[in-house]
Amino acid sequence: MRIMGLDFGSKTVGVAVSDPLLVTAQGIEIIRRKDENKQRRTLARIEELIEEYGVSEIVLGLAVNMNASEGERADKTREFADRLMRRTGLPVSFWDERLTTVEAERTMMEANVRRENRRDYVDKIAAVLILQGYLDARAAGQEGTDL
């Protein structure tokens, strides 16, 4: 059993998966699309990855404002989660992704990744941070919000 973590953005989806023991998260890829509203290929690729890695659960980063309110991005993420759940049949949980992109950027700066190359990795690292936060909370007896 593995858990997949997703960082859903307007043009990209960062993807991470857990190890079989549900201890660590590893980034595996960034799915790119040209149009925010065209998600068929994105969903198909996620299904392929679910099959390849034996995923049984999905954690989706939810963009929550600093005051804990939800905006348009959170609405789109919830719509995507609904499509994902219907298409895969897997349970989807949400994880507060506030500041994961900032943390991903800081991590890359500390690793001396050149500024022009950071865009190539930020979504995958954000997916790792989302999934790792969920795994750590799960190990401590806390979990994300179910759909």
C-alpha positions in Angstrom: 0.0 0.0 0.0 1.2 3.5 -0.9 -0.3 7.0 -0.7 0.0 9.5 -3.4 0.4 13.2 -2.7 -0.6 15.8 -5.3 0.1 19.5 -5.5 -2.7 20.7 -7.9 -2.0 23.9 -9.7 -3.5 25.8 -12.7 -1.0 24.3 -15.2 0.8 21.6 -13.3 0.3 18.8 -10.8 3.3 17.8 -8.7 3.2 14.1 -7.8 4.8 12.3 -4.9 4.3 8.8 -3.5 5.0 7.2 -0.2 7.3 4.2 0.4 5.4 1.0 1.2 5.8 1.5 4.9 4.2 5.0 4.8 7.2 6.7 6.3 8.7 8.8 3.6 7.5 10.7 0.5 9.4 10.8 -2.8 8.7 13.1 -5.7 8.1 11.3 -8.9 7.1 13.8 -11.6 5.3 17.0 -12.6 2.3 16.6 -14.9 2.0 19.7 -17.2 -1.0 20.8 -19.1 -1.6 23.7 -21.5 -5.2 24.5 -20.4 -6.3 24.6 -16.8 -9.8 23.3 -17.8 -8.5 20.3 -19.7 -7.8 17.6 -17.2 -8.5 14.3 -19.1 -4.8 13.6 -19.8 -3.8 14.7 -16.3 -6.3 12.2 -14.8 -5.2 9.5 -17.1 -1.6 10.0 -16.1 -2.5 9.9 -12.5 -4.3 6.7 -13.0 -1.2 5.2 -14.7 0.9 6.2 -11.7 -1.6 4.8 -9.3 -1.4 1.4 -11.1 2.4 1.6 -11.4 3.0 2.4 -7.7 0.1 0.4 -6.1 -1.5 3.5 -4.6 -4.5 3.0 -2.4 -5.1 6.5 -1.2 -4.6 10.1 -2.4 -3.8 13.3 -0.5 -4.4 16.5 -2.3 -3.0 19.8 -1.2 -5.7 22.3 -0.5 -4.9 26.0 -1.0 -6.1 27.7 2.2 -5.6 31.4 2.8 -3.5 32.6 5.7 -6.7 33.5 7.6 -8.0 29.9 7.1 -10.6 30.9 4.5 -10.9 29.2 1.1 -10.8 31.0 -2.2 -11.2 30.2 -5.9 -8.1 27.9 -6.0 -9.6 25.8 -3.2 -12.9 25.5 -5.0 -11.1 24.3 -8.2 -9.1 21.8 -6.1 -12.2 20.4 -4.6 -13.7 20.0 -8.0 -10.6 18.2 -9.2 -10.7 16.0 -6.1 -14.3 15.0 -7.0 -13.3 14.1 -10.5 -10.3 12.2 -9.2 -12.3 10.2 -6.7 -15.0 9.3 -9.3 -12.4 8.3 -11.9 -10.1 6.3 -9.6 -12.4 5.0 -6.9 -9.8 5.9 -4.3 -10.4 7.9 -1.2 -9.1 11.5 -1.4 -8.1 13.5 1.6 -7.1 17.2 1.8 -4.0 18.6 3.4 -3.4 22.3 4.1 -0.7 23.3 1.7 -0.2 26.8 3.0 3.4 27.8 2.5 4.5 24.6 0.9 5.6 26.4 -2.3 7.6 28.9 -0.1 9.2 26.0 1.7 10.0 24.2 -1.5 11.6 27.4 -2.9 13.7 27.8 0.3 14.8 24.1 0.1 16.0 24.6 -3.4 17.8 27.8 -2.5 19.6 26.0 0.3 20.5 23.2 -2.1 21.9 25.9 -4.5 19.5 25.1 -7.3 19.7 27.9 -9.8 16.7 30.3 -9.9 15.9 29.5 -13.5 15.8 25.8 -12.8 13.6 26.0 -9.7 10.4 26.2 -11.7 11.2 22.7 -13.0 11.1 21.2 -9.5 8.9 23.4 -7.2 5.6 21.5 -7.8 7.2 18.1 -7.2 8.9 19.3 -4.0 5.6 20.8 -2.9 3.9 17.5 -3.5 6.5 15.8 -1.3 6.0 18.3 1.5 2.2 17.8 1.3 2.5 14.1 1.5 5.2 14.1 4.1 3.2 16.3 6.4 0.2 14.0 6.0 2.3 10.9 6.7 3.9 12.5 9.8 0.4 13.5 11.1 -1.0 10.0 10.3 1.9 8.4 12.3 1.0 10.7 15.2 -2.6 9.7 15.0 -3.9 12.8 13.1 -5.1 12.9 9.5 -6.3 15.2 6.8 -9.8 16.2 5.9 -11.7 13.6 3.8 -13.7 14.6 0.8 
